[in-house]
Amino acid sequence: VSYALQFVGNPYVWGGTSLTNGCDCSGFTLSVFAKYGVSLPHSSSAQPSRGTKISASSAQPGDLFFYGSGGVSHVALYIGNGQIIHASNHRDGIKISNAYYRKPLKIGRPS
């Protein structure tokens, strides 16, 4: 989480994986986890299959929150205290939000 937090304010770039020059939501989580040797696909809809599903009450910093309507279309990193960090959109870039700003479809612990 402390590693991810240093990128707050950096740009959102669709399809990007650079934590400094720009990334999208799955590129952000992919790049953060890659630093620690965990390989994730570059797709928010594919990332939920790379871990264990957990309940919201079991969420710990470092878990992934998945959002969308119908299917997963957004992923964020849980940082604790009901907050996430994510590559949000072109306007906001990488930012911190309330983990329940939208209802999570799934919460997972990558493995």
Phi and psi restraints in degrees (range 20) as a CNS / XPLOR table:
assign (resid 1 and name C) (resid 2 and name N)
       (resid 2 and name CA) (resid 2 and name C) 1.0 -62.6 20.0 2
assign (resid 2 and name N) (resid 2 and name CA)
       (resid 2 and name C) (resid 3 and name N) 1.0 -35.9 20.0 2
assign (resid 2 and name C) (resid 3 and name N)
       (resid 3 and name CA) (resid 3 and name C) 1.0 -63.3 20.0 2
assign (resid 3 and name N) (resid 3 and name CA)
       (resid 3 and name C) (resid 4 and name N) 1.0 -46.5 20.0 2
assign (resid 3 and name C) (resid 4 and name N)
       (resid 4 and name CA) (resid 4 and name C) 1.0 -63.2 20.0 2
assign (resid 4 and name N) (resid 4 and name CA)
       (resid 4 and name C) (resid 5 and name N) 1.0 -37.7 20.0 2
assign (resid 4 and name C) (resid 5 and name N)
       (resid 5 and name CA) (resid 5 and name C) 1.0 -62.9 20.0 2
assign (resid 5 and name N) (resid 5 and name CA)
       (resid 5 and name C) (resid 6 and name N) 1.0 -24.9 20.0 2
assign (resid 5 and name C) (resid 6 and name N)
       (resid 6 and name CA) (resid 6 and name C) 1.0 -69.1 20.0 2
assign (resid 6 and name N) (resid 6 and name CA)
       (resid 6 and name C) (resid 7 and name N) 1.0 -10.3 20.0 2
assign (resid 6 and name C) (resid 7 and name N)
       (resid 7 and name CA) (resid 7 and name C) 1.0 -100.0 20.0 2
assign (resid 7 and name N) (resid 7 and name CA)
       (resid 7 and name C) (resid 8 and name N) 1.0 3.5 20.0 2
assign (resid 7 and name C) (resid 8 and name N)
       (resid 8 and name CA) (resid 8 and name C) 1.0 -56.4 20.0 2
assign (resid 8 and name N) (resid 8 and name CA)
       (resid 8 and name C) (resid 9 and name N) 1.0 134.0 20.0 2
assign (resid 8 and name C) (resid 9 and name N)
       (resid 9 and name CA) (resid 9 and name C) 1.0 95.2 20.0 2
assign (resid 9 and name N) (resid 9 and name CA)
       (resid 9 and name C) (resid 10 and name N) 1.0 -13.4 20.0 2
assign (resid 9 and name C) (resid 10 and name N)
       (resid 10 and name CA) (resid 10 and name C) 1.0 -74.3 20.0 2
assign (resid 10 and name N) (resid 10 and name CA)
       (resid 10 and name C) (resid 11 and name N) 1.0 161.1 20.0 2
assign (resid 10 and name C) (resid 11 and name N)
       (resid 11 and name CA) (resid 11 and name C) 1.0 -75.6 20.0 2
assign (resid 11 and name N) (resid 11 and name CA)
       (resid 11 and name C) (resid 12 and name N) 1.0 153.8 20.0 2
assign (resid 11 and name C) (resid 12 and name N)
       (resid 12 and name CA) (resid 12 and name C) 1.0 -90.9 20.0 2
assign (resid 12 and name N) (resid 12 and name CA)
       (resid 12 and name C) (resid 13 and name N) 1.0 127.9 20.0 2
assign (resid 12 and name C) (resid 13 and name N)
       (resid 13 and name CA) (resid 13 and name C) 1.0 -134.4 20.0 2
assign (resid 13 and name N) (resid 13 and name CA)
       (resid 13 and name C) (resid 14 and name N) 1.0 117.6 20.0 2
assign (resid 13 and name C) (resid 14 and name N)
       (resid 14 and name CA) (resid 14 and name C) 1.0 -58.8 20.0 2
assign (resid 14 and name N) (resid 14 and name CA)
       (resid 14 and name C) (resid 15 and name N) 1.0 129.1 20.0 2
assign (resid 14 and name C) (resid 15 and name N)
       (resid 15 and name CA) (resid 15 and name C) 1.0 82.7 20.0 2
assign (resid 15 and name N) (resid 15 and name CA)
       (resid 15 and name C) (resid 16 and name N) 1.0 -4.4 20.0 2
assign (resid 15 and name C) (resid 16 and name N)
       (resid 16 and name CA) (resid 16 and name C) 1.0 -81.8 20.0 2
assign (resid 16 and name N) (resid 16 and name CA)
       (resid 16 and name C) (resid 17 and name N) 1.0 155.3 20.0 2
assign (resid 16 and name C) (resid 17 and name N)
       (resid 17 and name CA) (resid 17 and name C) 1.0 -130.4 20.0 2
assign (resid 17 and name N) (resid 17 and name CA)
       (resid 17 and name C) (resid 18 and name N) 1.0 9.6 20.0 2
assign (resid 17 and name C) (resid 18 and name N)
       (resid 18 and name CA) (resid 18 and name C) 1.0 -90.9 20.0 2
assign (resid 18 and name N) (resid 18 and name CA)
       (resid 18 and name C) (resid 19 and name N) 1.0 120.5 20.0 2
assign (resid 18 and name C) (resid 19 and name N)
       (resid 19 and name CA) (resid 19 and name C) 1.0 -68.0 20.0 2
assign (resid 19 and name N) (resid 19 and name CA)
       (resid 19 and name C) (resid 20 and name N) 1.0 -21.9 20.0 2
assign (resid 19 and name C) (resid 20 and name N)
       (resid 20 and name CA) (resid 20 and name C) 1.0 -100.0 20.0 2
assign (resid 20 and name N) (resid 20 and name CA)
       (resid 20 and name C) (resid 21 and name N) 1.0 -39.8 20.0 2
assign (resid 20 and name C) (resid 21 and name N)
       (resid 21 and name CA) (resid 21 and name C) 1.0 -95.9 20.0 2
assign (resid 21 and name N) (resid 21 and name CA)
       (resid 21 and name C) (resid 22 and name N) 1.0 -10.8 20.0 2
assign (resid 21 and name C) (resid 22 and name N)
       (resid 22 and name CA) (resid 22 and name C) 1.0 136.2 20.0 2
assign (resid 22 and name N) (resid 22 and name CA)
       (resid 22 and name C) (resid 23 and name N) 1.0 138.2 20.0 2
assign (resid 22 and name C) (resid 23 and name N)
       (resid 23 and name CA) (resid 23 and name C) 1.0 -152.1 20.0 2
assign (resid 23 and name N) (resid 23 and name CA)
       (resid 23 and name C) (resid 24 and name N) 1.0 162.1 20.0 2
assign (resid 23 and name C) (resid 24 and name N)
       (resid 24 and name CA) (resid 24 and name C) 1.0 -97.1 20.0 2
assign (resid 24 and name N) (resid 24 and name CA)
       (resid 24 and name C) (resid 25 and name N) 1.0 -176.5 20.0 2
assign (resid 24 and name C) (resid 25 and name N)
       (resid 25 and name CA) (resid 25 and name C) 1.0 -60.7 20.0 2
assign (resid 25 and name N) (resid 25 and name CA)
       (resid 25 and name C) (resid 26 and name N) 1.0 -46.1 20.0 2
assign (resid 25 and name C) (resid 26 and name N)
       (resid 26 and name CA) (resid 26 and name C) 1.0 -76.0 20.0 2
assign (resid 26 and name N) (resid 26 and name CA)
       (resid 26 and name C) (resid 27 and name N) 1.0 -29.6 20.0 2
assign (resid 26 and name C) (resid 27 and name N)
       (resid 27 and name CA) (resid 27 and name C) 1.0 -64.9 20.0 2
assign (resid 27 and name N) (resid 27 and name CA)
       (resid 27 and name C) (resid 28 and name N) 1.0 -34.2 20.0 2
assign (resid 27 and name C) (resid 28 and name N)
       (resid 28 and name CA) (resid 28 and name C) 1.0 -64.6 20.0 2
assign (resid 28 and name N) (resid 28 and name CA)
       (resid 28 and name C) (resid 29 and name N) 1.0 -53.5 20.0 2
assign (resid 28 and name C) (resid 29 and name N)
       (resid 29 and name CA) (resid 29 and name C) 1.0 -65.9 20.0 2
assign (resid 29 and name N) (resid 29 and name CA)
       (resid 29 and name C) (resid 30 and name N) 1.0 -40.2 20.0 2
assign (resid 29 and name C) (resid 30 and name N)
       (resid 30 and name CA) (resid 30 and name C) 1.0 -56.3 20.0 2
assign (resid 30 and name N) (resid 30 and name CA)
       (resid 30 and name C) (resid 31 and name N) 1.0 -47.7 20.0 2
assign (resid 30 and name C) (resid 31 and name N)
       (resid 31 and name CA) (resid 31 and name C) 1.0 -71.0 20.0 2
assign (resid 31 and name N) (resid 31 and name CA)
       (resid 31 and name C) (resid 32 and name N) 1.0 -37.8 20.0 2
assign (resid 31 and name C) (resid 32 and name N)
       (resid 32 and name CA) (resid 32 and name C) 1.0 -64.4 20.0 2
assign (resid 32 and name N) (resid 32 and name CA)
       (resid 32 and name C) (resid 33 and name N) 1.0 -47.4 20.0 2
assign (resid 32 and name C) (resid 33 and name N)
       (resid 33 and name CA) (resid 33 and name C) 1.0 -70.3 20.0 2
assign (resid 33 and name N) (resid 33 and name CA)
       (resid 33 and name C) (resid 34 and name N) 1.0 -31.0 20.0 2
assign (resid 33 and name C) (resid 34 and name N)
       (resid 34 and name CA) (resid 34 and name C) 1.0 -60.7 20.0 2
assign (resid 34 and name N) (resid 34 and name CA)
       (resid 34 and name C) (resid 35 and name N) 1.0 -33.9 20.0 2
assign (resid 34 and name C) (resid 35 and name N)
       (resid 35 and name CA) (resid 35 and name C) 1.0 -58.5 20.0 2
assign (resid 35 and name N) (resid 35 and name CA)
       (resid 35 and name C) (resid 36 and name N) 1.0 -27.7 20.0 2
assign (resid 35 and name C) (resid 36 and name N)
       (resid 36 and name CA) (resid 36 and name C) 1.0 -106.8 20.0 2
assign (resid 36 and name N) (resid 36 and name CA)
       (resid 36 and name C) (resid 37 and name N) 1.0 17.0 20.0 2
assign (resid 36 and name C) (resid 37 and name N)
       (resid 37 and name CA) (resid 37 and name C) 1.0 80.2 20.0 2
assign (resid 37 and name N) (resid 37 and name CA)
       (resid 37 and name C) (resid 38 and name N) 1.0 12.3 20.0 2
assign (resid 37 and name C) (resid 38 and name N)
       (resid 38 and name CA) (resid 38 and name C) 1.0 -101.6 20.0 2
assign (resid 38 and name N) (resid 38 and name CA)
       (resid 38 and name C) (resid 39 and name N) 1.0 122.5 20.0 2
assign (resid 38 and name C) (resid 39 and name N)
       (resid 39 and name CA) (resid 39 and name C) 1.0 -94.2 20.0 2
assign (resid 39 and name N) (resid 39 and name CA)
       (resid 39 and name C) (resid 40 and name N) 1.0 124.0 20.0 2
assign (resid 39 and name C) (resid 40 and name N)
       (resid 40 and name CA) (resid 40 and name C) 1.0 -122.9 20.0 2
assign (resid 40 and name N) (resid 40 and name CA)
       (resid 40 and name C) (resid 41 and name N) 1.0 147.7 20.0 2
assign (resid 40 and name C) (resid 41 and name N)
       (resid 41 and name CA) (resid 41 and name C) 1.0 -71.5 20.0 2
assign (resid 41 and name N) (resid 41 and name CA)
       (resid 41 and name C) (resid 42 and name N) 1.0 157.4 20.0 2
assign (resid 41 and name C) (resid 42 and name N)
       (resid 42 and name CA) (resid 42 and name C) 1.0 -90.6 20.0 2
assign (resid 42 and name N) (resid 42 and name CA)
       (resid 42 and name C) (resid 43 and name N) 1.0 65.3 20.0 2
assign (resid 42 and name C) (resid 43 and name N)
       (resid 43 and name CA) (resid 43 and name C) 1.0 -162.1 20.0 2
assign (resid 43 and name N) (resid 43 and name CA)
       (resid 43 and name C) (resid 44 and name N) 1.0 123.9 20.0 2
assign (resid 43 and name C) (resid 44 and name N)
       (resid 44 and name CA) (resid 44 and name C) 1.0 -63.2 20.0 2
assign (resid 44 and name N) (resid 44 and name CA)
       (resid 44 and name C) (resid 45 and name N) 1.0 -29.5 20.0 2
assign (resid 44 and name C) (resid 45 and name N)
       (resid 45 and name CA) (resid 45 and name C) 1.0 -77.1 20.0 2
assign (resid 45 and name N) (resid 45 and name CA)
       (resid 45 and name C) (resid 46 and name N) 1.0 -21.5 20.0 2
assign (resid 45 and name C) (resid 46 and name N)
       (resid 46 and name CA) (resid 46 and name C) 1.0 -91.7 20.0 2
assign (resid 46 and name N) (resid 46 and name CA)
       (resid 46 and name C) (resid 47 and name N) 1.0 -23.8 20.0 2
assign (resid 46 and name C) (resid 47 and name N)
       (resid 47 and name CA) (resid 47 and name C) 1.0 -64.3 20.0 2
assign (resid 47 and name N) (resid 47 and name CA)
       (resid 47 and name C) (resid 48 and name N) 1.0 -32.2 20.0 2
assign (resid 47 and name C) (resid 48 and name N)
       (resid 48 and name CA) (resid 48 and name C) 1.0 -60.4 20.0 2
assign (resid 48 and name N) (resid 48 and name CA)
       (resid 48 and name C) (resid 49 and name N) 1.0 -24.0 20.0 2
assign (resid 48 and name C) (resid 49 and name N)
       (resid 49 and name CA) (resid 49 and name C) 1.0 -78.1 20.0 2
assign (resid 49 and name N) (resid 49 and name CA)
       (resid 49 and name C) (resid 50 and name N) 1.0 -6.6 20.0 2
assign (resid 49 and name C) (resid 50 and name N)
       (resid 50 and name CA) (resid 50 and name C) 1.0 -100.3 20.0 2
assign (resid 50 and name N) (resid 50 and name CA)
       (resid 50 and name C) (resid 51 and name N) 1.0 49.4 20.0 2
assign (resid 50 and name C) (resid 51 and name N)
       (resid 51 and name CA) (resid 51 and name C) 1.0 173.6 20.0 2
assign (resid 51 and name N) (resid 51 and name CA)
       (resid 51 and name C) (resid 52 and name N) 1.0 -167.5 20.0 2
assign (resid 51 and name C) (resid 52 and name N)
       (resid 52 and name CA) (resid 52 and name C) 1.0 -106.4 20.0 2
assign (resid 52 and name N) (resid 52 and name CA)
       (resid 52 and name C) (resid 53 and name N) 1.0 130.4 20.0 2
assign (resid 52 and name C) (resid 53 and name N)
       (resid 53 and name CA) (resid 53 and name C) 1.0 -71.9 20.0 2
assign (resid 53 and name N) (resid 53 and name CA)
       (resid 53 and name C) (resid 54 and name N) 1.0 135.0 20.0 2
assign (resid 53 and name C) (resid 54 and name N)
       (resid 54 and name CA) (resid 54 and name C) 1.0 -130.9 20.0 2
assign (resid 54 and name N) (resid 54 and name CA)
       (resid 54 and name C) (resid 55 and name N) 1.0 166.1 20.0 2
assign (resid 54 and name C) (resid 55 and name N)
       (resid 55 and name CA) (resid 55 and name C) 1.0 -85.7 20.0 2
assign (resid 55 and name N) (resid 55 and name CA)
       (resid 55 and name C) (resid 56 and name N) 1.0 159.1 20.0 2
assign (resid 55 and name C) (resid 56 and name N)
       (resid 56 and name CA) (resid 56 and name C) 1.0 -58.9 20.0 2
assign (resid 56 and name N) (resid 56 and name CA)
       (resid 56 and name C) (resid 57 and name N) 1.0 -37.0 20.0 2
assign (resid 56 and name C) (resid 57 and name N)
       (resid 57 and name CA) (resid 57 and name C) 1.0 -70.4 20.0 2
assign (resid 57 and name N) (resid 57 and name CA)
       (resid 57 and name C) (resid 58 and name N) 1.0 -17.8 20.0 2
assign (resid 57 and name C) (resid 58 and name N)
       (resid 58 and name CA) (resid 58 and name C) 1.0 -95.5 20.0 2
assign (resid 58 and name N) (resid 58 and name CA)
       (resid 58 and name C) (resid 59 and name N) 1.0 -3.4 20.0 2
assign (resid 58 and name C) (resid 59 and name N)
       (resid 59 and name CA) (resid 59 and name C) 1.0 -60.3 20.0 2
assign (resid 59 and name N) (resid 59 and name CA)
       (resid 59 and name C) (resid 60 and name N) 1.0 135.8 20.0 2
assign (resid 59 and name C) (resid 60 and name N)
       (resid 60 and name CA) (resid 60 and name C) 1.0 -127.1 20.0 2
assign (resid 60 and name N) (resid 60 and name CA)
       (resid 60 and name C) (resid 61 and name N) 1.0 156.3 20.0 2
assign (resid 60 and name C) (resid 61 and name N)
       (resid 61 and name CA) (resid 61 and name C) 1.0 -52.1 20.0 2
assign (resid 61 and name N) (resid 61 and name CA)
       (resid 61 and name C) (resid 62 and name N) 1.0 133.8 20.0 2
assign (resid 61 and name C) (resid 62 and name N)
       (resid 62 and name CA) (resid 62 and name C) 1.0 102.6 20.0 2
assign (resid 62 and name N) (resid 62 and name CA)
       (resid 62 and name C) (resid 63 and name N) 1.0 -14.1 20.0 2
assign (resid 62 and name C) (resid 63 and name N)
       (resid 63 and name CA) (resid 63 and name C) 1.0 -75.8 20.0 2
assign (resid 63 and name N) (resid 63 and name CA)
       (resid 63 and name C) (resid 64 and name N) 1.0 160.4 20.0 2
assign (resid 63 and name C) (resid 64 and name N)
       (resid 64 and name CA) (resid 64 and name C) 1.0 -107.1 20.0 2
assign (resid 64 and name N) (resid 64 and name CA)
       (resid 64 and name C) (resid 65 and name N) 1.0 135.5 20.0 2
assign (resid 64 and name C) (resid 65 and name N)
       (resid 65 and name CA) (resid 65 and name C) 1.0 -106.3 20.0 2
assign (resid 65 and name N) (resid 65 and name CA)
       (resid 65 and name C) (resid 66 and name N) 1.0 130.7 20.0 2
assign (resid 65 and name C) (resid 66 and name N)
       (resid 66 and name CA) (resid 66 and name C) 1.0 -114.2 20.0 2
assign (resid 66 and name N) (resid 66 and name CA)
       (resid 66 and name C) (resid 67 and name N) 1.0 135.9 20.0 2
assign (resid 66 and name C) (resid 67 and name N)
       (resid 67 and name CA) (resid 67 and name C) 1.0 -128.8 20.0 2
assign (resid 67 and name N) (resid 67 and name CA)
       (resid 67 and name C) (resid 68 and name N) 1.0 162.7 20.0 2
assign (resid 67 and name C) (resid 68 and name N)
       (resid 68 and name CA) (resid 68 and name C) 1.0 158.1 20.0 2
assign (resid 68 and name N) (resid 68 and name CA)
       (resid 68 and name C) (resid 69 and name N) 1.0 175.3 20.0 2
assign (resid 68 and name C) (resid 69 and name N)
       (resid 69 and name CA) (resid 69 and name C) 1.0 -121.3 20.0 2
assign (resid 69 and name N) (resid 69 and name CA)
       (resid 69 and name C) (resid 70 and name N) 1.0 114.2 20.0 2
assign (resid 69 and name C) (resid 70 and name N)
       (resid 70 and name CA) (resid 70 and name C) 1.0 93.8 20.0 2
assign (resid 70 and name N) (resid 70 and name CA)
       (resid 70 and name C) (resid 71 and name N) 1.0 -63.6 20.0 2
assign (resid 70 and name C) (resid 71 and name N)
       (resid 71 and name CA) (resid 71 and name C) 1.0 -134.1 20.0 2
assign (resid 71 and name N) (resid 71 and name CA)
       (resid 71 and name C) (resid 72 and name N) 1.0 171.4 20.0 2
assign (resid 71 and name C) (resid 72 and name N)
       (resid 72 and name CA) (resid 72 and name C) 1.0 -69.5 20.0 2
assign (resid 72 and name N) (resid 72 and name CA)
       (resid 72 and name C) (resid 73 and name N) 1.0 128.4 20.0 2
assign (resid 72 and name C) (resid 73 and name N)
       (resid 73 and name CA) (resid 73 and name C) 1.0 -134.3 20.0 2
assign (resid 73 and name N) (resid 73 and name CA)
       (resid 73 and name C) (resid 74 and name N) 1.0 1.8 20.0 2
assign (resid 73 and name C) (resid 74 and name N)
       (resid 74 and name CA) (resid 74 and name C) 1.0 -152.7 20.0 2
assign (resid 74 and name N) (resid 74 and name CA)
       (resid 74 and name C) (resid 75 and name N) 1.0 144.0 20.0 2
assign (resid 74 and name C) (resid 75 and name N)
       (resid 75 and name CA) (resid 75 and name C) 1.0 -133.9 20.0 2
assign (resid 75 and name N) (resid 75 and name CA)
       (resid 75 and name C) (resid 76 and name N) 1.0 146.5 20.0 2
assign (resid 75 and name C) (resid 76 and name N)
       (resid 76 and name CA) (resid 76 and name C) 1.0 -143.2 20.0 2
assign (resid 76 and name N) (resid 76 and name CA)
       (resid 76 and name C) (resid 77 and name N) 1.0 158.3 20.0 2
assign (resid 76 and name C) (resid 77 and name N)
       (resid 77 and name CA) (resid 77 and name C) 1.0 -100.6 20.0 2
assign (resid 77 and name N) (resid 77 and name CA)
       (resid 77 and name C) (resid 78 and name N) 1.0 125.0 20.0 2
assign (resid 77 and name C) (resid 78 and name N)
       (resid 78 and name CA) (resid 78 and name C) 1.0 -74.2 20.0 2
assign (resid 78 and name N) (resid 78 and name CA)
       (resid 78 and name C) (resid 79 and name N) 1.0 131.3 20.0 2
assign (resid 78 and name C) (resid 79 and name N)
       (resid 79 and name CA) (resid 79 and name C) 1.0 -112.6 20.0 2
assign (resid 79 and name N) (resid 79 and name CA)
       (resid 79 and name C) (resid 80 and name N) 1.0 1.6 20.0 2
assign (resid 79 and name C) (resid 80 and name N)
       (resid 80 and name CA) (resid 80 and name C) 1.0 100.6 20.0 2
assign (resid 80 and name N) (resid 80 and name CA)
       (resid 80 and name C) (resid 81 and name N) 1.0 167.5 20.0 2
assign (resid 80 and name C) (resid 81 and name N)
       (resid 81 and name CA) (resid 81 and name C) 1.0 53.1 20.0 2
assign (resid 81 and name N) (resid 81 and name CA)
       (resid 81 and name C) (resid 82 and name N) 1.0 35.0 20.0 2
assign (resid 81 and name C) (resid 82 and name N)
       (resid 82 and name CA) (resid 82 and name C) 1.0 72.4 20.0 2
assign (resid 82 and name N) (resid 82 and name CA)
       (resid 82 and name C) (resid 83 and name N) 1.0 20.7 20.0 2
assign (resid 82 and name C) (resid 83 and name N)
       (resid 83 and name CA) (resid 83 and name C) 1.0 -123.2 20.0 2
assign (resid 83 and name N) (resid 83 and name CA)
       (resid 83 and name C) (resid 84 and name N) 1.0 153.4 20.0 2
assign (resid 83 and name C) (resid 84 and name N)
       (resid 84 and name CA) (resid 84 and name C) 1.0 -125.2 20.0 2
assign (resid 84 and name N) (resid 84 and name CA)
       (resid 84 and name C) (resid 85 and name N) 1.0 160.1 20.0 2
assign (resid 84 and name C) (resid 85 and name N)
       (resid 85 and name CA) (resid 85 and name C) 1.0 -119.5 20.0 2
assign (resid 85 and name N) (resid 85 and name CA)
       (resid 85 and name C) (resid 86 and name N) 1.0 136.8 20.0 2
assign (resid 85 and name C) (resid 86 and name N)
       (resid 86 and name CA) (resid 86 and name C) 1.0 -158.0 20.0 2
assign (resid 86 and name N) (resid 86 and name CA)
       (resid 86 and name C) (resid 87 and name N) 1.0 157.9 20.0 2
assign (resid 86 and name C) (resid 87 and name N)
       (resid 87 and name CA) (resid 87 and name C) 1.0 -83.1 20.0 2
assign (resid 87 and name N) (resid 87 and name CA)
       (resid 87 and name C) (resid 88 and name N) 1.0 98.8 20.0 2
assign (resid 87 and name C) (resid 88 and name N)
       (resid 88 and name CA) (resid 88 and name C) 1.0 -77.6 20.0 2
assign (resid 88 and name N) (resid 88 and name CA)
       (resid 88 and name C) (resid 89 and name N) 1.0 -61.9 20.0 2
assign (resid 88 and name C) (resid 89 and name N)
       (resid 89 and name CA) (resid 89 and name C) 1.0 -166.8 20.0 2
assign (resid 89 and name N) (resid 89 and name CA)
       (resid 89 and name C) (resid 90 and name N) 1.0 175.8 20.0 2
assign (resid 89 and name C) (resid 90 and name N)
       (resid 90 and name CA) (resid 90 and name C) 1.0 -59.8 20.0 2
assign (resid 90 and name N) (resid 90 and name CA)
       (resid 90 and name C) (resid 91 and name N) 1.0 -35.5 20.0 2
assign (resid 90 and name C) (resid 91 and name N)
       (resid 91 and name CA) (resid 91 and name C) 1.0 -72.3 20.0 2
assign (resid 91 and name N) (resid 91 and name CA)
       (resid 91 and name C) (resid 92 and name N) 1.0 -45.0 20.0 2
assign (resid 91 and name C) (resid 92 and name N)
       (resid 92 and name CA) (resid 92 and name C) 1.0 -97.1 20.0 2
assign (resid 92 and name N) (resid 92 and name CA)
       (resid 92 and name C) (resid 93 and name N) 1.0 -21.9 20.0 2
assign (resid 92 and name C) (resid 93 and name N)
       (resid 93 and name CA) (resid 93 and name C) 1.0 64.6 20.0 2
assign (resid 93 and name N) (resid 93 and name CA)
       (resid 93 and name C) (resid 94 and name N) 1.0 -147.1 20.0 2
assign (resid 93 and name C) (resid 94 and name N)
       (resid 94 and name CA) (resid 94 and name C) 1.0 -80.7 20.0 2
assign (resid 94 and name N) (resid 94 and name CA)
       (resid 94 and name C) (resid 95 and name N) 1.0 123.2 20.0 2
assign (resid 94 and name C) (resid 95 and name N)
       (resid 95 and name CA) (resid 95 and name C) 1.0 -147.9 20.0 2
assign (resid 95 and name N) (resid 95 and name CA)
       (resid 95 and name C) (resid 96 and name N) 1.0 170.1 20.0 2
assign (resid 95 and name C) (resid 96 and name N)
       (resid 96 and name CA) (resid 96 and name C) 1.0 -100.2 20.0 2
assign (resid 96 and name N) (resid 96 and name CA)
       (resid 96 and name C) (resid 97 and name N) 1.0 136.1 20.0 2
assign (resid 96 and name C) (resid 97 and name N)
       (resid 97 and name CA) (resid 97 and name C) 1.0 -137.7 20.0 2
assign (resid 97 and name N) (resid 97 and name CA)
       (resid 97 and name C) (resid 98 and name N) 1.0 166.3 20.0 2
assign (resid 97 and name C) (resid 98 and name N)
       (resid 98 and name CA) (resid 98 and name C) 1.0 -66.6 20.0 2
assign (resid 98 and name N) (resid 98 and name CA)
       (resid 98 and name C) (resid 99 and name N) 1.0 134.2 20.0 2
assign (resid 98 and name C) (resid 99 and name N)
       (resid 99 and name CA) (resid 99 and name C) 1.0 -62.3 20.0 2
assign (resid 99 and name N) (resid 99 and name CA)
       (resid 99 and name C) (resid 100 and name N) 1.0 -20.1 20.0 2
assign (resid 99 and name C) (resid 100 and name N)
       (resid 100 and name CA) (resid 100 and name C) 1.0 -111.8 20.0 2
assign (resid 100 and name N) (resid 100 and name CA)
       (resid 100 and name C) (resid 101 and name N) 1.0 28.4 20.0 2
assign (resid 100 and name C) (resid 101 and name N)
       (resid 101 and name CA) (resid 101 and name C) 1.0 -63.6 20.0 2
assign (resid 101 and name N) (resid 101 and name CA)
       (resid 101 and name C) (resid 102 and name N) 1.0 -24.4 20.0 2
assign (resid 101 and name C) (resid 102 and name N)
       (resid 102 and name CA) (resid 102 and name C) 1.0 -136.3 20.0 2
assign (resid 102 and name N) (resid 102 and name CA)
       (resid 102 and name C) (resid 103 and name N) 1.0 158.4 20.0 2
assign (resid 102 and name C) (resid 103 and name N)
       (resid 103 and name CA) (resid 103 and name C) 1.0 -74.8 20.0 2
assign (resid 103 and name N) (resid 103 and name CA)
       (resid 103 and name C) (resid 104 and name N) 1.0 120.7 20.0 2
assign (resid 103 and name C) (resid 104 and name N)
       (resid 104 and name CA) (resid 104 and name C) 1.0 -65.0 20.0 2
assign (resid 104 and name N) (resid 104 and name CA)
       (resid 104 and name C) (resid 105 and name N) 1.0 137.7 20.0 2
assign (resid 104 and name C) (resid 105 and name N)
       (resid 105 and name CA) (resid 105 and name C) 1.0 -79.1 20.0 2
assign (resid 105 and name N) (resid 105 and name CA)
       (resid 105 and name C) (resid 106 and name N) 1.0 -32.2 20.0 2
assign (resid 105 and name C) (resid 106 and name N)
       (resid 106 and name CA) (resid 106 and name C) 1.0 -158.1 20.0 2
assign (resid 106 and name N) (resid 106 and name CA)
       (resid 106 and name C) (resid 107 and name N) 1.0 152.2 20.0 2
assign (resid 106 and name C) (resid 107 and name N)
       (resid 107 and name CA) (resid 107 and name C) 1.0 -126.9 20.0 2
assign (resid 107 and name N) (resid 107 and name CA)
       (resid 107 and name C) (resid 108 and name N) 1.0 131.2 20.0 2
assign (resid 107 and name C) (resid 108 and name N)
       (resid 108 and name CA) (resid 108 and name C) 1.0 -134.9 20.0 2
assign (resid 108 and name N) (resid 108 and name CA)
       (resid 108 and name C) (resid 109 and name N) 1.0 154.8 20.0 2
assign (resid 108 and name C) (resid 109 and name N)
       (resid 109 and name CA) (resid 109 and name C) 1.0 -111.9 20.0 2
assign (resid 109 and name N) (resid 109 and name CA)
       (resid 109 and name C) (resid 110 and name N) 1.0 107.0 20.0 2
assign (resid 109 and name C) (resid 110 and name N)
       (resid 110 and name CA) (resid 110 and name C) 1.0 -59.7 20.0 2
assign (resid 110 and name N) (resid 110 and name CA)
       (resid 110 and name C) (resid 111 and name N) 1.0 147.5 20.0 2
